[in-house]
């Protein structure tokens, strides 16, 4: 029996993923749970929330949140 390789590369976050991260963060979800659902290290989620990755995703998430609230 051949063992599966679980050490493969993680998912690379897209701009749309970053928008979803903002929305889930504002909903009160923990960063480590968000990261697990995207199969990334929690530091990648933190990079989005600190504004180091996917610039503009926060603004897009605010537009979506405002549209959904209306």
C-alpha positions, -999 to +999 in steps of 0.1 A: +000+000+000+013+035-009+010+062+016-007+094+004+015+126+004-001+151+027+029+174+025+019+189-009+016+226-014-012+245+002-038+264-017-028+298-030-053+325-019-070+344-047-085+379-045-120+364-041-107+342-013-094+374+004-128+390+001-144+359+017-117+361+045-127+396+053-164+387+054-158+357+076-135+377+099-161+404+104-187+377+112-164+367+141-148+336+127-113+328+141-083+332+117-071+296+123-105+282+113-107+304+082-072+293+072-080+256+077-110+259+054-087+273+026-059+248+034-034+275+041-013+285+071-030+310+094-002+335+086-016+338+050-050+349+064-032+373+087-014+388+057-047+395+041-062+411+072-031+432+078-033+445+042-001+429+030-018+407+003-047+413-021-049+451-017-085+462-023-101+431-010-113+448+021-130+475+001-146+449-021-158+430+010-173+463+024-192+468-008-206+433-006-215+437+031-232+470+024-252+455-005-262+425+015-273+447+045-296+468+022 
